[in-house]
Amino acid sequence: YQLEQEQLQAAERELRSAAEPPEQNRAEYLILCGRLAAKKQRYETAAEYLRQAEALGPLPKLYERELCQTMELASRELQDYKSAYEYAARQLKL
């Protein structure tokens, strides 16, 4: 919620205060970390979190959509236009 409201410091505090997430919530945790990093314009860090989440295997559609949206943004900002296009195309398939 705080991330959506642009309350980045509060969102970061809440995320960091959480204990290591259980394995079934790890992808969600990594995607949230990636979204937070992207909001703070730390696109390389965001991409790394999102790659880790993606490597965990098939994601629920909601998580995959958030991952693709954020990865498209990070890729575009890092001038990796091929990856940005691929993530945009994946969003259209969801």
ABEGO torsion letter per residue (X at the ends): XAAAAGBAAAAAAAAAABBBBBAAAAAAAAAAAAAAAAAAGBAAAAAAAAAAAAAAEBBBAAAAAAAAAAAAAAAAAAGBAAAAAAAAAAAAAX
